[in-house]
Amino acid sequence: MIKGAAVAPFAGSAIFALAKPGSIGAQELTVNVGSKDFTEQLILGNMYLQVLQDLGIPAEDRLNLGGTQIAQQALVAGDIQMYPEYTGTALTEV
């Protein structure tokens, strides 16, 4: 299985949940998108940004944060609202 294949369905779900009419602050929210500090994560993070912006949802680039723990800490602290993560990494590292 390709690593990114596990992330793609989550990414779509997360993005469409944010874009869903009537969702909490969908029109007022600025989504801070993070990523880890390697090429595939940067590409996925940029894809998240482009989809959000194409949907008219304000999104800010917080890419290239560092490793898993740093990205997770940023998510928990509210500094970012989303970042691409592999299900296996989320299960074993977070």
C-alpha positions in Angstrom: 0.0 0.0 0.0 1.3 3.5 -0.8 1.8 5.6 2.3 -0.2 8.6 1.0 -3.1 6.4 0.1 -4.1 6.2 3.7 -3.9 9.9 4.1 -6.0 10.9 1.1 -9.4 9.8 2.4 -8.8 11.6 5.7 -7.7 14.7 3.9 -10.8 14.8 1.8 -13.1 14.2 4.8 -11.4 16.8 6.9 -11.5 19.4 4.2 -15.2 18.8 3.3 -16.1 18.8 7.0 -14.7 22.3 7.2 -16.5 23.3 4.0 -19.8 21.9 4.9 -22.5 24.6 4.9 -23.6 25.4 8.5 -20.4 23.9 10.0 -18.9 25.7 12.9 -17.5 29.0 11.6 -16.8 27.6 8.2 -17.0 31.1 6.7 -15.1 32.9 9.5 -12.4 30.3 10.2 -8.9 30.5 9.0 -7.4 27.1 8.8 -3.8 26.8 9.7 -2.4 23.9 7.7 0.8 22.2 9.0 3.0 19.5 7.8 6.1 17.7 8.8 9.5 18.6 7.4 9.9 16.2 4.5 9.0 16.3 0.8 5.9 14.1 0.8 4.4 16.0 3.7 5.1 19.4 2.1 3.4 18.3 -1.1 0.3 17.0 0.9 0.2 20.1 3.0 0.2 22.3 -0.1 -2.5 20.1 -1.6 -4.6 20.7 1.5 -4.0 24.5 1.2 -5.0 24.6 -2.4 -8.2 22.6 -1.9 -9.3 24.8 1.0 -8.5 28.0 -0.8 -10.3 26.7 -3.9 -13.4 26.1 -1.7 -13.2 29.7 -0.5 -11.9 28.8 3.0 -9.2 31.0 4.2 -6.1 28.9 4.9 -2.6 29.8 6.1 0.7 28.0 5.4 2.2 26.5 8.6 4.1 23.8 6.7 7.6 22.4 7.5 7.1 22.2 11.3 9.4 19.4 12.1 8.7 15.8 13.2 5.6 14.0 14.3 5.8 15.2 17.9 6.2 18.8 17.0 3.3 18.7 14.5 1.1 16.9 17.1 2.0 19.5 19.7 1.0 22.3 17.3 -2.3 20.6 16.6 -3.1 20.1 20.3 -2.1 23.7 21.1 -4.4 25.0 18.4 -1.6 26.5 16.4 -2.7 24.4 13.4 -6.0 22.8 12.6 -4.8 20.0 10.4 -1.7 18.2 9.0 -1.3 15.1 7.0 -0.5 12.0 9.1 -0.1 8.3 8.4 -2.5 6.1 10.3 0.4 3.8 11.5 2.3 6.8 12.8 -0.7 8.2 14.5 -1.3 4.8 16.1 2.2 4.2 17.3 3.7 7.7 17.9 0.9 10.0 19.0 
